[in-house]
């Protein structure tokens, strides 16, 4: 079942069905649905599709396998091409249209010296036959981003560049349409937005049952995926304790340096930069303190990784000793609601981003949290989700209650906001999973059902 990716699918179809030249770059983390997107778009392509998955081998080894893939796709006796350009020259001499997909391009790139393979591909794209469309796809984000840098031979050569990201909460919910409302948010908060990961969830079973089956056993499918796919790819450039320290929260740079034993800050800076480029972590800040380094925080990007480092990492012996079910009841059950609540705030940010992009809300300059100082109570804190319009703010407090929110609770929250002063608030709102006991013209009220109708 293909869901989501409406904009990306439309752009890709336009490229494949245009009479103009098409050389497309698609990149994104593993298992986000890049190949599925290409497969869906290629259904409308009026010609033959050739898919080649690059391997960690020499250029000659890849050419051998690529030649075989072409022969099979075209239904002809096996031909052995000696160079990459020979392939495209051959296709250009044939009747009909061809779509050539080079998947996991980073392996092909690494088969040559610095920029050597990219230079070959530059010549190919510059002289691409009119009957051939080309897609280059890859999952090593830092390597694929190099293709877009000004010093790279492929800079400026692509007719379309697509960065495929994990599903947000809304597209993720389309994968389990029959699940109850709360469960749709719980699935995303715990398992994240990878279509592959989400496809393993059984929404007929409880969250507890899914975690015990998919994540806690040493050989479980998602535990294996995290440890042998996600972590293996980035282990050369990070200290795993960075993830352990961040866990389910947000940590300052000083928290990381002290947690890692202090010193070696140059190395930490490099690791953090690499991890941000690889989309493993993010650096965030309140929208009213963007340049204040003391208010900048690091968070783990993927919800599944947050869960893994919050509860599972380093607990192998405990899980084996107690068993998966007792471990869940002892170490996870008591705090999982808090874990989901923190992710719910991120879901609300995604909701408003969708509203802004669709122009349902106009004039928004930024969306995020807001750091405040309360002079009356002599304390500081932050508002969950704030939309900035010029010097005015739309403030929303987010709750993941299993019940309806009362008017009194909203009024208490309002008092806290009014204590701050000088915010220029033009709208105060609340988001609660199970809605509200009252109707109001004073507050903007959003429930869980509304979040799923963007």
Beta strands, then each sheet from edge to edge (+ up, - down):
strand 1: 23-27
strand 2: 48-53
strand 3: 98-103
strand 4: 132-138
strand 5: 160-163
strand 6: 281-285
strand 7: 296-300
strand 8: 366-374
strand 9: 379-389
strand 10: 392-399
strand 11: 425-432
strand 12: 444-447
sheet 1: 2+ 3+ 4+ 1+ 5+
sheet 2: 6+ 7-
sheet 3: 8+ 9- 10+ 11+ 12+
end
